[in-house]
Amino acid sequence: MGRRKQQTTQKSRASRRGAERAGTLVAIPVFNEYKYVDDLLHAVHEYSENILVVDDGSWDGTEEALKRCDFIQIITHKTNIGYGRSLIDAFKFAYDNKFNWVITIDCDYQHEPSYIPDFYAEIEKDDADIISGSRYIRKISLSEATLPADRVAINKKITRILNQNLTFKLTDSFCGFKAHRAKAVFDLGLTEEGYALPLEMWIKASRAGLRVCEIPVPLIYHDPGRNFGGKLEDAEIRFDYYLGVIERELGYNVRKDAENIICS
């Protein structure tokens, strides 16, 4: 290839990357993240001009920190509704505002913003509708604390149950660091307002024939004191809640699958 043709090809690729970045919204669900929110938002801003924060009823000073960031758009829930509702609102915002893609990233620095360009690169390929980060494809550990064993175990069990019942072969069913084709995910009609929204999404995405791929992202866990709050802090109750959502969406019982996985 001649030098001029090489330069033209490089410009074309750069143009496509710029177009994908311009057509992509980065959405960040937030609840009481005063400790992280300012640094996280400025880090994300290095990679995106289109940032939406969904503040799910914060009361710890997060709301004041958000007002100081004039480069973001904000949806505010007057009370804490749930992680799932925050994502559903972000998907609707992306669809209504004609974004092609929406990248979701958590605000507690368990997702590394410098990996956002990896999602842009996958978006450019245009061969998937959901691009999901996986912390288990390749070991990239940036953790400062040990990940709670119950979370790892539940993730593995739920991932295996989904793989047994769907067309996907996932390695990480709960990672919130994802890129979603905006119209495709909006059309799924997601309703789960709690932490199990990803499980509802996987099942509905499978039924809709959406294309899914996973890309490696770091395993990061900073704060062993972080929790789900309320009854979900109990691992057995949390696992039962996840199974309930899966069964509701599939329309049949998966308890036997769960028992076999636990026994094995």
matplotlib code that plots the C-alpha trace (Angstrom):
import matplotlib.pyplot as plt

x = [0.0, 1.4, 2.1, -0.7, -3.2, -2.0, -2.5, -6.0, -6.9, -5.6, -7.7, -10.7, -10.3, -9.8, -12.9, -14.9, -13.6, -14.5, -18.0, -18.5, -17.3, -19.6, -22.6, -22.0, -23.3, -21.4, -24.0, -23.1, -25.5, -24.7, -25.9, -23.9, -20.6, -19.2, -15.8, -15.3, -17.6, -15.5, -12.3, -14.3, -16.3, -13.1, -11.4, -14.4, -14.4, -11.0, -12.7, -16.2, -18.0, -21.3, -21.8, -25.0, -25.2, -28.3, -28.3, -30.5, -31.5, -28.0, -27.9, -24.2, -23.0, -22.9, -25.6, -23.5, -20.4, -22.4, -23.5, -19.8, -19.3, -20.6, -19.7, -22.4, -26.1, -28.0, -31.2, -32.2, -34.3, -35.8, -35.6, -33.4, -35.2, -32.6, -29.6, -31.8, -34.0, -31.0, -29.8, -33.3, -33.6, -30.1, -31.2, -34.3, -32.3, -29.8, -32.7, -34.6, -31.6, -30.6, -27.4, -26.3, -24.6, -24.6, -21.6, -22.4, -19.7, -20.1, -19.1, -17.2, -14.0, -14.5, -14.4, -11.3, -12.2, -9.1, -10.7, -13.5, -11.5, -11.5, -15.3, -15.1, -12.8, -15.4, -18.2, -16.3, -16.4, -20.2, -20.6, -22.3, -25.3, -24.0, -20.3, -19.8, -16.8, -15.5, -13.2, -12.5, -11.5, -8.0, -6.6, -6.1, -6.2, -6.1, -7.7, -6.6, -8.8, -9.9, -13.1, -15.7, -15.9, -19.7, -19.8, -17.4, -19.3, -22.7, -21.4, -20.1, -23.3, -25.6, -23.4, -23.5, -27.3, -27.7, -25.3, -27.3, -30.6, -29.6, -27.7, -24.8, -21.5, -20.8, -17.9, -19.1, -22.9, -22.7, -20.1, -21.7, -19.0, -20.8, -21.6, -25.1, -26.6, -29.1, -32.2, -31.7, -31.5, -34.3, -36.6, -36.0, -38.5, -36.5, -38.4, -36.2, -35.3, -32.8, -29.4, -30.8, -31.4, -28.4, -30.1, -33.3, -31.3, -29.4, -32.6, -34.5, -31.4, -31.1, -34.8, -34.5, -31.5, -29.1, -25.4, -23.1, -19.4, -17.2, -13.9, -11.4, -11.6, -9.7, -10.9, -11.0, -12.3, -11.3, -13.5, -14.4, -16.9, -19.1, -22.4, -25.7, -27.7, -30.8, -31.8, -29.5, -26.5, -27.3, -25.8, -28.5, -31.3, -29.4, -28.9, -32.6, -33.5, -31.4, -32.9, -36.4, -35.7, -34.3, -37.3, -39.7, -38.1, -37.6, -41.0, -39.8, -38.0, -34.1, -33.7, -32.6, -29.9, -28.8, -28.7, -26.6, -24.2, -23.9, -23.3, -20.6]
y = [0.0, 3.4, 6.0, 8.3, 5.5, 4.5, 8.1, 8.2, 4.9, 6.1, 9.3, 7.3, 5.1, 8.1, 9.7, 6.6, 6.5, 10.1, 9.5, 6.5, 8.6, 11.5, 9.1, 7.3, 8.4, 7.4, 6.8, 6.6, 5.4, 7.1, 6.6, 8.2, 8.2, 11.5, 9.8, 9.0, 11.0, 14.1, 12.1, 9.5, 12.1, 14.0, 10.8, 9.8, 13.2, 12.5, 10.0, 11.4, 14.7, 13.0, 12.1, 11.4, 10.8, 9.3, 10.3, 7.7, 9.8, 10.5, 12.4, 12.3, 15.4, 13.6, 15.9, 19.0, 17.5, 16.9, 20.5, 21.5, 19.4, 21.6, 19.1, 16.5, 16.0, 14.8, 12.8, 13.0, 10.5, 12.2, 8.9, 5.8, 3.6, 1.1, 0.4, -1.1, 1.9, 4.2, 2.1, 2.0, 5.8, 6.1, 3.8, 5.8, 9.1, 7.7, 6.5, 9.8, 11.9, 9.8, 8.3, 5.2, 3.6, 3.9, 2.8, 2.2, 2.5, 2.5, 5.4, 3.6, 3.2, -0.5, 0.2, 1.8, 4.7, 4.3, 1.2, 3.2, 3.4, -0.5, -0.2, 2.4, 0.0, -2.8, -0.5, 0.4, -3.2, -3.1, -6.8, -6.8, -5.2, -5.6, -5.4, -6.6, -6.2, -9.4, -9.5, -13.2, -13.6, -12.5, -11.7, -7.9, -7.2, -3.7, -4.5, -3.0, -5.3, -9.0, -9.5, -11.1, -14.8, -14.8, -12.3, -14.4, -17.6, -16.1, -14.6, -17.9, -19.8, -17.3, -17.1, -20.9, -21.0, -18.3, -20.2, -23.4, -21.7, -19.1, -18.9, -17.0, -18.3, -15.6, -15.5, -12.6, -12.0, -9.1, -6.7, -3.2, -1.9, -2.4, -0.8, -1.2, -0.4, 2.2, 1.3, -2.5, -2.3, 0.3, -2.0, -4.9, -3.1, -3.7, -3.3, -4.7, -1.8, -3.6, -5.2, -8.1, -5.9, -7.4, -10.9, -9.6, -8.0, -11.2, -13.2, -10.6, -10.0, -13.7, -13.9, -10.9, -12.4, -9.7, -10.3, -10.3, -10.2, -9.8, -7.9, -8.0, -5.3, -5.2, -6.8, -3.9, -3.9, -1.0, -1.1, -4.3, -2.3, -1.7, -3.6, -4.1, -2.8, -4.3, -7.9, -8.3, -8.2, -11.8, -13.9, -16.5, -14.0, -12.2, -15.5, -16.3, -12.9, -13.4, -16.9, -15.4, -12.8, -15.5, -17.7, -14.8, -14.0, -17.6, -18.7, -21.9, -23.2, -23.2, -24.2, -27.7, -26.2, -24.1, -27.2, -29.1, -26.2, -25.9, -29.7, -29.7]
z = [0.0, -1.0, 1.7, 0.5, 0.6, 4.1, 5.3, 3.7, 5.4, 8.8, 8.4, 7.5, 10.6, 12.8, 11.3, 12.1, 15.6, 16.1, 14.8, 17.1, 20.1, 19.1, 18.8, 22.1, 25.5, 28.6, 31.4, 35.1, 37.8, 41.1, 44.7, 47.5, 45.7, 47.1, 47.7, 44.1, 41.9, 41.1, 40.1, 38.2, 36.2, 35.2, 34.2, 32.0, 30.5, 29.0, 26.8, 26.2, 25.8, 26.2, 29.9, 31.7, 35.4, 36.9, 40.6, 42.4, 45.4, 46.9, 50.2, 51.1, 49.2, 45.8, 44.5, 45.3, 43.7, 40.5, 40.3, 40.1, 36.9, 34.1, 31.4, 32.4, 32.1, 35.1, 35.8, 39.5, 41.4, 44.4, 46.3, 45.9, 43.5, 42.4, 40.1, 37.5, 37.2, 36.8, 33.8, 32.3, 32.5, 30.9, 28.0, 27.4, 27.5, 24.9, 22.7, 23.0, 22.3, 19.2, 20.5, 18.7, 21.7, 25.4, 27.5, 31.2, 33.9, 37.6, 39.8, 42.5, 40.5, 40.1, 36.4, 34.9, 32.6, 30.5, 29.1, 27.4, 24.1, 24.1, 23.8, 21.1, 19.1, 19.4, 18.5, 15.3, 14.2, 14.2, 14.8, 18.2, 20.0, 23.5, 24.3, 27.8, 30.0, 31.6, 34.6, 34.0, 30.3, 31.2, 34.6, 34.9, 38.6, 39.9, 43.2, 46.5, 48.5, 48.3, 46.4, 48.7, 48.0, 48.1, 45.2, 43.1, 43.8, 43.0, 39.8, 38.7, 39.6, 37.9, 34.8, 34.5, 34.9, 32.1, 29.8, 30.3, 29.4, 26.8, 23.5, 25.0, 26.5, 29.1, 31.5, 33.6, 33.9, 36.3, 35.0, 34.7, 32.3, 28.9, 25.6, 24.3, 21.0, 22.2, 20.1, 20.5, 24.3, 24.6, 22.5, 25.0, 27.4, 30.5, 33.8, 36.6, 39.0, 41.2, 40.9, 38.8, 35.8, 33.9, 34.2, 32.7, 30.0, 29.1, 28.8, 26.8, 24.6, 23.8, 22.9, 20.7, 18.9, 19.9, 19.2, 22.2, 22.8, 25.8, 26.1, 29.0, 31.7, 35.0, 38.2, 40.6, 44.2, 46.5, 49.5, 51.5, 53.4, 50.4, 50.5, 48.8, 51.8, 53.4, 52.9, 49.9, 52.1, 53.0, 50.2, 50.2, 50.0, 47.2, 45.3, 45.7, 44.4, 41.3, 40.7, 41.1, 38.3, 36.0, 36.6, 36.0, 32.7, 31.5, 32.6, 34.2, 37.3, 37.4, 41.0, 40.0, 37.8, 40.7, 43.0, 40.5, 40.2, 44.0, 44.4, 41.6]

ax = plt.figure().add_subplot(projection="3d")
ax.plot(x, y, z, "-o")
ax.set_aspect("equal")
plt.show()
